[in-house]
Amino acid sequence: MSEQLSGDLGLWIPRDGDCILTEDGFLFYVFGYEHPEDRVFAFLKYIPRKFAKLFNLKYHGRTWNLAGETLVRPTKLYTPENYVRIIETLRRRFPQYVYYCPFRRKEVVAVRKEFIREVYVPCVQLRKLLNRELKDALQREAVEFVDLLSDRSGVPLEKFGLHGSLSLGMHSEQSDIDLVVYGSRNFRRVEEAVSELEAEGVIQMIYTKKFDSKKRQRGRYKGRLFFINAVKEVNEIHERYGEKSYRPIKPVDLRCIVKGDEEAMFRPSIYKVECLDGREELEIGLNEITQVISMIGYYRNIARKGDLIQVYGMLEEVKSNLNGKTSYQVVVGSGVERNEHIWPIGESL
């Protein structure tokens, strides 16, 4: 068990991106911030090689090793088709990882805590690396880079974390540096530091994908690929599992103005919006739709306050189980419709 947990899962507050190794060798990553008491919502990223043939998936050519397990990784994890295949195999062979959520009325991947062998928390993994006396070249480079970002941004080192194969000791010479910044305000400060470092030529941002210029979370430091993502601090988690129920209504195509981007960098990404118009007739007023939520990491942090966005996703009714109040949101990445998306189409309205 990681040092943050002190041997007790009850002390662990699951947050997006925490890594879970199960008793039978699966490696899951926590998704989001609302979880049942006895389970953790997650997505499957690495599969024990001995179980690979049970899943109808294509895999990368290499293997990874962790805690005595030889692991393989699917080439694509997030397509609706692959998600269905994963759910079907887990339900049939590993039912302890499938859960019917009564508040969303659907089956989801969720790891029962009793089957967790080890938890790897990014901030803990970075602290372990910082305290390590003997470091290889990539580990030294990662420490140098996070020190640079901390110094330039003024964000303390304890507000950073380390993701990916490097954090788990599964890295190779070709691995990237996958960093976490805890907290919305801290992440914005790091964004400013990244812009300064790019202007000075210390880092080179990558702009090969459609939204790279907006996200600005992918680049190279001394030729090494890096990623920077955000995770909520504990005091930024305001809702508990079971406080709300969700009912899908219909797919919608809407044009909205972003009114709030304080949680746009997290996963799920939350954009507070004002809807201007849509292509479908709705039984509710457009002004009743108050936010757009992306379950897809690709659409995190791609729009800021004042931006105009085109959204295609699933309209949901959200009912509070505490006071009965109802609100509405659009979910991108519902797993129901193909090609759900958020497209920035204008700025500073």
C-alpha positions, 0 to 999 in steps of 0.5 A: 500500500502506498505511503499516503494510505498508511496501509488503510484504504479507508484513508484514501480519497480516490481522485482522477488518475490515481492508479490501481493494481488489483489482486489479479493483476489488472491496472486501472486508472481512477475516473473522476471524483464521485465514487461509492463507499466500497468501489472506485469508478475506473477505466482499464488500461493494462491487462495481465498478459495471461488474460489478454486472449479473453478480451477481443482487443488489439494490443501494443507490441511490447509488454510492461512489468509491475509487481511481478505481473507482465502486462499488455496494453490495448492500442485503443481504450476509449472507443465505444466499441472497445468499451463494450468489449471490455465490459462484456469480458469483465462481466463474464469473467471478472464480475467484481469490476462491473457495477450497475449504477442506480443513479445513472441506470447503466453498467460501468467499470468499478473496482471493488476496494476489497480486490485492490492490491496497491494504489499509486497516487501521483503526488506520492509517486513524485515524492518517492522519486524526489527522495530517491538517491539513485536516479536514471537519466529519465528520472533526473530529467523529470525531476529537473523539469518539475523543479523548473515548472515549480520555480517559474510558476510559484506552485509548490512541489507538493502540488505536482504529481507524476503519472504514467509508466515513469511513476510506476517504474515501468518506463523505458528510455523512450518514455515521456514525462507525464505530470499532474498539477493539483488545483485549478488555480495552480494549473492556471499558474503553470499554464502561464509559466509554460507560455513564458518558457516556450517564448524563451525557447526552453520548451517547445510546445507541440501543435500537431493536433486540432486543439493543441493550441488551446490546450497547451498541455503537450510539448518537449523539454530537451527533446523529451515529450511531456504532458501536463494535466490537472487533478482536483485538490480534495477541497475542490471536490464538492459532490458525493456519489448518490447525491444526484440521479441522471436521466438521458433524454436525447442527443442534442446539437447546441451552440453555447457561450462558455460562462465559466471555465474553472473546472474545464481542465479536469476530467470530467471537464465542466464548462458552465454555459449559456445556450444560444440555439440548437438544431432540435426541438426541446421540451425545456428552455435552452436557458435551463441547460447550465453546463456541458460535461466532457467525459472525454479527456480530448476535450478538456481545457479547449475553451475559456470563458467567453468562447463560443462552442458547438456541442454535440452530446446527450442531454441529461436531466439531473435531479438532486436526491437531497432537495428534489431540484432538477437541472439539465446538462449535456454530456459529451462521451456518454457512450451512447452516441458516436462522434460526440464533441465540443468544438470551439468556434469563436472567442471573446463574445 
